[in-house]
Amino acid sequence: MSFSVGIVGLPNVGKSTLFKALTKKKVDIASYPFTTIDPNVGIVIVPDKRIEKIASLVKPEKITNTIIEFVDIAGLVKNAHKGEGLGNQFLSHIRGCDAIVEVLREFEDPNIEHTEGEIDPEKDIKTIETELLMKDLETLEKIFDKTEREASKEKSEIKKKEFLKIIKIALSEKKPIREINLSDEEKKEIKEYQFLTEKPVIYIFNISKQQAKGRTGLCNFLSIDLKIEEEASEFSDSEKEELKIKSELDQLIIACYNALDLITFFTITGKKEARAWTLEKGSTAIKAAGKVHSDFEERFIRAEVIPWQRLVDQGSWSKAKEKGQIKTAGKDYIVQDGDIIEFKI
């Protein structure tokens, strides 16, 4: 299963341009609102130099990188939570995503209208945040209505209701759920509701002619000329190298990966394949085994583990084993980013 990132923003800010540049898929791009109605979905490879170095050592027939799914979602407008524009349809598409990339228009172009009448990315951030907050409040009201009807007296349900009240107060004060200090257990409890403001956000300021500037109050953002990125996506890697075109999209993909708190582990299947796998940080060896194959999780005995750099330094698996560099790990071992694992079943 790949993790999913929704590309959101007001109409005409460059969402579909970003999607096309990332996925190299042809999509409709026009200077009027709601060109995208049904979401476009594309798979993007997560860039990782480590698997290239591992592959140069073992020379497998096949190299498989890990991936992230990007979803190009229709443009949001003010009062979407009330059904304006594509309203609830837009918001339901975000609900199924694990993270949000929010595209904000900063470029000037008299031929492309701005639905709010002026270019003001900070104002646009507030518009989108308000819509997500209002939708989460609506979701909470439905949850409370349901629990009141069921009149549950179970301690676990009473406890859940108490911290849901805390969330409701925070949302009413325009504070997104991701900024509330919830315990890991509480986060697990509310996962089923797929709250929109709980999802991590990466902001993309769509600029032109290197007009990047600092952002107060934002830490997870990139300034990118998406038109240039879209044009660059038409070139091959060798052409980009020759023309000295450097894409900034790799930074975005890695930022999404980090925002989702993901790590990568690797497996080597003899000379057949070197493969990267996505795993949530803090996961155990047995969970990693299940990512590879459900049988591996059910029939897990142990794992043999070595950090990727150590294997590269030793030159081969057999040499690393001779020198005691490969450790045996049980099912409760916490997988580290960059581990190469061989599962024993």
C-alpha positions as CSV (number, residue, x, y, z in Angstrom):
1,M,0.0,0.0,0.0
2,S,1.4,3.4,-1.0
3,F,0.7,6.6,1.1
4,S,-1.5,9.2,-0.5
5,V,-0.9,13.0,-0.7
6,G,-3.7,15.3,-1.8
7,I,-2.8,18.4,-3.9
8,V,-5.2,21.1,-2.8
9,G,-5.7,24.9,-3.2
10,L,-8.0,27.5,-4.7
11,P,-8.8,27.3,-8.4
12,N,-6.1,28.5,-10.9
13,V,-3.1,28.3,-8.5
14,G,-1.2,25.5,-10.3
15,K,-2.4,22.3,-8.7
16,S,-2.7,20.4,-12.0
17,T,0.6,21.9,-13.3
18,L,2.3,20.5,-10.2
19,F,0.6,17.1,-10.6
20,K,1.7,16.9,-14.3
21,A,5.3,17.9,-13.4
22,L,5.4,15.2,-10.6
23,T,3.7,12.3,-12.4
24,K,4.4,13.2,-16.1
25,K,0.7,12.4,-16.8
26,K,-1.3,14.4,-19.2
27,V,-4.0,16.4,-17.4
28,D,-6.4,19.3,-18.4
29,I,-4.8,22.6,-17.5
30,A,-6.8,25.8,-18.2
31,S,-7.2,29.4,-17.0
32,Y,-10.7,28.9,-15.6
33,P,-11.9,27.3,-12.3
34,F,-12.8,23.6,-11.9
35,T,-10.9,22.2,-14.9
36,T,-10.3,19.3,-12.5
37,I,-13.5,17.7,-11.3
38,D,-12.8,14.0,-10.7
39,P,-9.4,13.7,-9.0
40,N,-6.3,12.7,-11.1
41,V,-4.2,10.0,-9.4
42,G,-0.5,9.3,-10.1
43,I,2.3,7.3,-8.6
44,V,5.6,9.0,-8.0
45,I,8.9,7.3,-7.2
46,V,10.6,8.5,-4.0
47,P,14.2,9.5,-4.9
48,D,16.8,7.6,-2.9
49,K,20.5,7.5,-3.7
50,R,21.0,4.6,-1.2
51,I,19.3,2.0,-3.3
52,E,21.5,3.0,-6.3
53,K,24.6,2.3,-4.1
54,I,23.2,-1.0,-2.9
55,A,22.4,-2.0,-6.4
56,S,25.9,-1.1,-7.7
57,L,27.2,-3.5,-5.1
58,V,24.9,-6.5,-5.7
59,K,24.1,-5.8,-9.4
60,P,20.5,-7.1,-9.4
61,E,18.4,-7.6,-12.5
62,K,15.8,-5.2,-11.1
63,I,15.7,-2.1,-8.8
64,T,12.4,-1.1,-7.2
65,N,12.1,2.2,-5.5
66,T,9.4,3.0,-3.0
67,I,6.5,5.2,-4.1
68,I,4.0,7.9,-3.0
69,E,0.6,8.4,-4.6
70,F,-0.4,12.0,-5.5
71,V,-4.0,13.1,-6.0
72,D,-4.9,16.2,-7.9
73,I,-8.1,17.5,-6.2
74,A,-10.5,20.0,-7.6
75,G,-10.1,23.7,-6.6
76,L,-11.5,24.8,-3.3
77,V,-13.6,28.0,-2.9
78,K,-14.8,30.0,0.1
79,N,-17.8,28.3,1.8
80,A,-16.9,24.9,0.3
81,H,-18.1,23.3,3.6
82,K,-21.6,24.7,2.7
83,G,-21.5,23.2,-0.7
84,E,-20.0,26.1,-2.7
85,G,-18.1,25.2,-5.9
86,L,-17.5,21.5,-5.7
87,G,-17.8,21.8,-2.0
88,N,-18.3,18.5,-0.2
89,Q,-17.0,16.5,-3.2
90,F,-13.7,18.3,-2.8
91,L,-13.5,17.8,0.9
92,S,-14.4,14.1,0.7
93,H,-11.4,13.6,-1.7
94,I,-9.1,15.1,0.8
95,R,-10.4,12.8,3.5
96,G,-8.9,9.8,1.8
97,C,-5.4,11.3,1.7
98,D,-2.7,10.9,4.4
99,A,-1.2,14.3,3.9
100,I,-1.9,17.6,2.0
101,V,0.3,19.6,-0.4
102,E,-1.3,23.1,-0.4
103,V,-0.5,25.1,-3.6
104,L,-0.6,28.9,-3.2
105,R,-0.5,31.3,-6.1
106,E,2.2,34.0,-6.0
107,F,2.8,34.4,-9.7
108,E,1.3,37.3,-11.7
109,D,-0.6,36.6,-14.9
110,P,-3.4,38.9,-16.1
111,N,-4.7,36.1,-18.3
112,I,-5.4,33.8,-15.4
113,E,-8.1,35.0,-13.0
114,H,-7.9,34.7,-9.3
115,T,-11.2,33.6,-7.7
116,E,-10.6,35.9,-4.7
117,G,-9.8,38.9,-6.9
118,E,-6.3,39.4,-5.6
119,I,-3.0,37.5,-5.2
120,D,-2.6,37.0,-1.4
121,P,-1.2,33.6,-0.5
122,E,-1.5,34.3,3.3
123,K,-5.2,35.1,2.9
124,D,-5.6,31.9,0.8
125,I,-4.0,29.8,3.5
126,K,-6.6,31.2,6.0
127,T,-9.5,30.5,3.5
128,I,-8.5,26.8,3.0
129,E,-7.8,26.3,6.7
130,T,-11.2,27.7,7.6
131,E,-12.9,25.3,5.2
132,L,-11.1,22.3,6.6
133,L,-11.8,23.5,10.2
134,M,-15.5,23.9,9.5
135,K,-15.7,20.5,7.9
136,D,-14.0,18.9,10.9
137,L,-16.5,20.7,13.2
138,E,-19.4,19.3,11.1
139,T,-17.9,15.8,11.4
140,L,-17.6,16.2,15.2
141,E,-21.3,17.3,15.5
142,K,-22.3,14.0,13.7
143,I,-20.1,12.0,16.1
144,F,-21.6,13.6,19.1
145,D,-25.2,13.1,17.8
146,K,-24.4,9.4,17.3
147,T,-22.9,8.9,20.7
148,E,-25.8,10.7,22.4
149,R,-28.3,8.4,20.6
150,E,-26.4,5.3,21.6
151,A,-26.0,6.6,25.2
152,S,-23.0,4.4,25.7
153,K,-21.8,4.1,29.4
154,E,-18.6,2.3,28.5
155,K,-15.5,3.9,30.1
156,S,-13.6,3.9,26.8
157,E,-16.4,5.7,25.1
158,I,-16.8,8.3,27.9
159,K,-13.0,8.9,27.8
160,K,-13.1,9.3,24.0
161,K,-16.0,11.7,24.2
162,E,-14.0,13.9,26.7
163,F,-11.0,14.4,24.4
164,L,-13.3,14.9,21.4
165,K,-14.7,17.8,23.4
166,I,-11.2,19.2,23.7
167,I,-10.7,18.9,20.0
168,K,-14.1,20.6,19.4
169,I,-13.1,23.6,21.6
170,A,-9.7,23.9,19.7
171,L,-11.4,23.8,16.3
172,S,-13.9,26.4,17.5
173,E,-10.9,28.6,18.3
174,K,-9.5,28.0,14.8
175,K,-6.8,25.7,15.9
176,P,-6.2,22.7,13.6
177,I,-6.1,19.2,15.2
178,R,-2.4,18.7,14.1
179,E,-1.5,21.5,16.6
180,I,-3.3,19.9,19.5
181,N,-1.1,18.0,22.0
182,L,-2.7,14.6,21.7
183,S,-1.1,11.4,22.9
184,D,-0.3,8.5,20.5
185,E,-3.2,6.6,22.0
186,E,-5.6,9.5,21.3
187,K,-4.3,9.8,17.8
188,K,-5.1,6.1,17.2
189,E,-8.6,6.6,18.7
190,I,-9.5,9.4,16.2
191,K,-7.9,7.9,13.1
192,E,-11.1,6.3,12.0
193,Y,-12.7,9.8,11.6
194,Q,-10.1,11.0,9.0
195,F,-10.2,14.6,10.3
196,L,-8.9,17.0,7.7
197,T,-6.9,19.3,9.9
198,E,-5.1,16.4,11.5
199,K,-3.3,15.7,8.3
200,P,0.2,17.2,7.9
201,V,0.5,20.1,5.4
202,I,3.4,21.1,3.0
203,Y,2.9,24.5,1.5
204,I,4.0,25.2,-2.1
205,F,4.3,28.9,-3.1
206,N,3.9,28.9,-6.9
207,I,6.3,31.7,-7.9
208,S,7.7,33.1,-11.1
209,K,11.2,34.5,-11.8
210,Q,12.6,33.5,-8.5
211,Q,10.4,35.7,-6.4
212,A,10.9,33.5,-3.3
213,K,10.8,35.2,0.1
214,G,10.7,34.2,3.8
215,R,7.4,33.1,5.4
216,T,6.5,34.1,8.9
217,G,4.8,31.3,10.9
218,L,5.5,28.6,8.3
219,C,8.2,25.9,8.6
220,N,7.1,23.3,6.1
221,F,7.1,25.1,2.7
222,L,8.9,25.4,-0.6
223,S,8.8,28.2,-3.2
224,I,8.8,26.6,-6.7
225,D,8.1,27.9,-10.2
226,L,5.7,25.2,-11.3
227,K,5.5,26.3,-14.9
228,I,9.2,25.8,-15.3
229,E,8.9,22.4,-13.5
230,E,6.1,21.4,-15.9
231,E,8.2,22.3,-18.9
232,A,11.2,20.5,-17.5
233,S,9.2,17.3,-17.0
234,E,9.1,17.0,-20.8
235,F,12.9,16.5,-21.0
236,S,14.7,13.2,-20.3
237,D,17.1,12.9,-17.4
238,S,20.1,13.1,-19.8
239,E,18.6,16.2,-21.5
240,K,18.1,17.9,-18.1
241,E,21.7,17.1,-17.2
242,E,23.0,18.5,-20.5
243,L,20.8,21.7,-20.2
244,K,21.7,22.0,-16.5
245,I,18.1,21.9,-15.4
246,K,17.7,21.2,-11.8
247,S,14.3,20.2,-10.5
248,E,13.1,21.1,-7.0
249,L,10.4,18.4,-7.0
250,D,12.6,15.8,-5.4
251,Q,12.7,18.1,-2.3
252,L,8.9,18.1,-2.3
253,I,8.6,14.3,-2.5
254,I,11.1,13.9,0.3
255,A,9.2,16.6,2.4
256,C,6.0,14.6,1.9
257,Y,7.7,11.5,3.0
258,N,9.1,13.2,6.1
259,A,5.8,14.9,7.0
260,L,4.2,11.5,7.0
261,D,6.9,10.2,9.5
262,L,8.0,7.5,7.1
263,I,11.2,5.6,6.8
264,T,12.7,3.3,4.2
265,F,14.1,-0.2,4.6
266,F,15.6,-2.4,1.9
267,T,15.6,-6.0,0.8
268,I,17.9,-7.9,-1.5
269,T,16.6,-11.0,-3.3
270,G,19.9,-12.5,-4.5
271,K,20.7,-11.2,-8.0
272,K,17.0,-10.7,-8.8
273,E,16.0,-7.5,-7.1
274,A,17.0,-4.7,-4.7
275,R,13.9,-3.1,-3.3
276,A,13.0,-0.2,-1.1
277,W,10.0,-0.4,1.1
278,T,8.0,2.3,3.0
279,L,7.3,1.9,6.7
280,E,6.0,4.1,9.4
281,K,8.7,5.3,11.8
282,G,8.7,3.2,15.0
283,S,7.5,0.0,13.3
284,T,8.7,-3.4,14.3
285,A,10.5,-6.0,12.3
286,I,7.4,-8.2,12.1
287,K,5.4,-5.3,10.7
288,A,8.1,-4.8,8.1
289,A,7.9,-8.5,7.2
290,G,4.2,-8.0,6.6
291,K,4.9,-5.2,4.1
292,V,7.0,-7.6,2.1
293,H,4.4,-10.5,2.2
294,S,1.6,-11.5,4.6
295,D,3.2,-15.0,4.9
296,F,6.4,-13.4,6.1
297,E,4.5,-11.8,9.0
298,E,2.6,-15.0,9.9
299,R,5.7,-17.3,9.6
300,F,8.3,-14.9,11.0
301,I,11.2,-16.5,12.9
302,R,13.8,-13.8,13.0
303,A,15.4,-11.1,10.8
304,E,19.0,-10.4,9.8
305,V,19.8,-6.7,9.7
306,I,22.6,-4.4,8.6
307,P,22.6,-0.6,8.0
308,W,22.9,0.1,4.2
309,Q,26.2,2.1,4.6
310,R,27.8,-0.7,6.6
311,L,27.0,-3.2,3.8
312,V,28.4,-0.9,1.2
313,D,31.6,-0.4,3.3
314,Q,32.0,-4.2,3.7
315,G,31.5,-4.8,-0.1
316,S,29.2,-7.9,0.2
317,W,26.7,-9.6,2.5
318,S,29.1,-12.6,3.1
319,K,32.0,-10.3,4.1
320,A,29.7,-8.4,6.4
321,K,28.6,-11.7,8.0
322,E,32.2,-12.9,8.4
323,K,33.1,-9.7,10.3
324,G,30.0,-9.9,12.5
325,Q,28.4,-6.8,11.0
326,I,25.0,-8.4,10.5
327,K,22.8,-8.7,13.6
328,T,20.0,-11.0,14.4
329,A,16.8,-9.3,15.4
330,G,13.5,-10.6,16.8
331,K,10.0,-9.5,15.9
332,D,10.0,-6.6,18.3
333,Y,13.1,-5.0,16.8
334,I,12.4,-1.3,15.8
335,V,13.4,-0.9,12.2
336,Q,15.7,2.0,11.5
337,D,15.7,4.1,8.3
338,G,18.2,2.6,5.9
339,D,18.2,-0.9,7.3
340,I,18.7,-3.8,4.9
341,I,16.7,-6.8,6.2
342,E,16.7,-10.4,5.3
343,F,13.6,-12.2,6.8
344,K,13.9,-15.8,8.0
345,I,10.6,-17.7,8.0
